[in-house]
Amino acid sequence: MKKIKKKNSARQALPAFLIGWTHGEPPPPGYLAAWFDQHYGGPLAIRFLSTNGHHHFEAVHTNWKTQVQLALPAQVIEQWNGRLQWDHRHLAQLMASPKIQPDRQDEVLHLTRIARGLTLLMEGTTYDVATGVYLNPSDWKDRDLVAFLINDHVQIEQHEQLQHMRMWLHTRGLTKFGLDEVESFQPIGLSGKEHESMLYDVASRLMAYGKNPKVGEHLSFGGEGQQVEVVRHRTDPLYGVPLAFREVRIT
């Protein structure tokens, strides 16, 4: 008897940002365009993706596009509200382009600018899905987003693994750039500053590289010819979704 092969269902892409708000209707896209032009010089073009209203559109500046949905199904809102533990009645999502472009840093910067604008216009709360960071309107004061700074888009997490007597350090945010996260381990009790700095340097290197390194590959970081080796590729469900990691070790 011939076996029937089951087709694997395509994994639905996660949004880059979620924005929750409580009162009133979302601002018309023209308000977002006017705000963007005032703060970042523009021009921001709005391209509607639905013939049923103005809640689904692309915000386009030069070659960079951010897909915005200002009205989501009640079931989706309920699921995210339960996960995020907030009480916002409305929810918007911003999607990054699935393709890795040579100017991915600029594209993510544009995406984050759109998230900032909508948060301020709606007086809502932004959740950065890749980093797990919440941003209220007042928090954007530290992120004016005039230029690309890696710390605005990528965070370093540290977790003690007592069963192994080691510290786990890893990035959160590289998934927005179409890349796996980067991780490293060190014995408990040592300062994590060197590894944290190394992970930021490696993350910047990978953004410029534009693709994930292979296991066994060596990457340079820092300004003194230092190198790390990619020693493992794995996934981990710690944050509720399977995240891919590349482990690196200083050589």
Secondary structure, DSSP 8 states (H G I E B T S, - for coil): ---------------SEEEEE-SS----HHHHHHHHHHHH----EEEE--SS-SSEEEEEETTEEEEEES---HHHHHHHHHHHT---SEEEEEE--SS--TTHHHHHHHHHHHHHHHHHHHT-EEEETTTTEEE-GGGGGG---SS--GGGT-EEEEEEETTTTEEEEEEESGGGGT--EEEEEEETTS-SHHHHHHHHHHHHHHHHHTS---TT-EEEETTTTEEEEEEEEEEE-TTSS-EEEEEEEE-
